Amino acid sequence: MSAAILAGLFFWNEISLPVSSSEENTFFTVSEGQGVKEIAAALKKEGVIRSEFWFEAYVFFDGSSSKFLAGNYYLTPSLNIKEVVEEMTRGHFAPEQTITIIEGWTAAEIADHLESKGLVNKSNFITAANVVDSREIIPDKAYDFLTGRPQQQGLEGFLFPDTYRVYEKTTAAEIIEKMLDNFNNKFTEQMRQDTIKGQMTIYQIVTLASIIEKEVRTDSDRKIAAGIFYDRLNLGVALQSDATVNYVTGKKLLQPTNEDINVDSLYNTYKYKGLPPGPICNPSLSSLMAAIYPEKSDYFYFLTRPDGSTVFSKTYEEHLANKRKYLQ
């Protein structure tokens, strides 16, 4: 057999052998303008190909050096060099889908939704959202807005509700990273400075905003409700938020029962004064703004009607009358 034939057989053997039989996906990005050498080095580093040299050689002989399409791919070690090149020159991009996280959802509700979409396991998401240090799941980033939280408090409140594009083979950590990045962008430097001026911490603002989110529907009403809550905090009066009671009981009542109101939990703001230990949901930007920029009024009470509108009262007697009128 001639040397040329042997060389040819060796060449095809090298490009036909995968790294392994593993079907584990590697998320790989080809950037705009990236050259073959850079792509080969990155693929070798990620364990997708066995040899940079043979990858570059195949691309040269195949004439595909200018055909690589920028984008995101899922590649496995079970692909040989020829198949890897085909994935990236034919644009077999990683499939995506759009998800919408509703304002006011808890981490558990988000987990339910993501599982229903076939994206992540519910328990895996909840475990990831309960980490005390976000670097446990996102090791290359540190979020300054998460500092100063009480010990043992997870990421509830900071999973910013919005519409996201995610890859179908994503992880809980990757989704949470998108949400924290979004919070970091939406909670502006001015908002952070005004939080400090108001002698509040970001965690306290997020906690208060989560209560406002569950109590009140419109932007203007949220600011008035926030002003009432601040008055109560300053006077040392219990917040008496029905939403916090519902958080404890798991119910969704406009008017919790007497039994519910007496449940012993630090999240029960009828029983314990001040803010609860942490957020009761993941609030919207509107509720965060209301918590930072409350509106002062003569009101001291409010309730939510069955149609979602808010009724404010100046006196306890007026509040009781409104309860009889709208909630009984």
Secondary structure by P-SEA (a helix, b strand, c coil): ccaaaaaaaaaaaaaacccccccccccccccccccaaaaaaaaaaacccccaaaaaaaaaaacccccccbbbbbbcccccaaaaaaaaaaccccbbbbbbbcccccaaaaaaaaaaaccccaaaaaaaaaccccccccccccccccccccccccccccccbbbbbbbccccaaaaaaaaaaaaaaaccaaaaaaaaaacccaaaaaaaaaaaaaccccaaaaaaaaaaaaaaaaaccccccaaaaaaaacccccccccccccccccccccccccccccccccccaaaaaaaabbbbccccccccccccbbbbbccaaaaaaaaaaccc
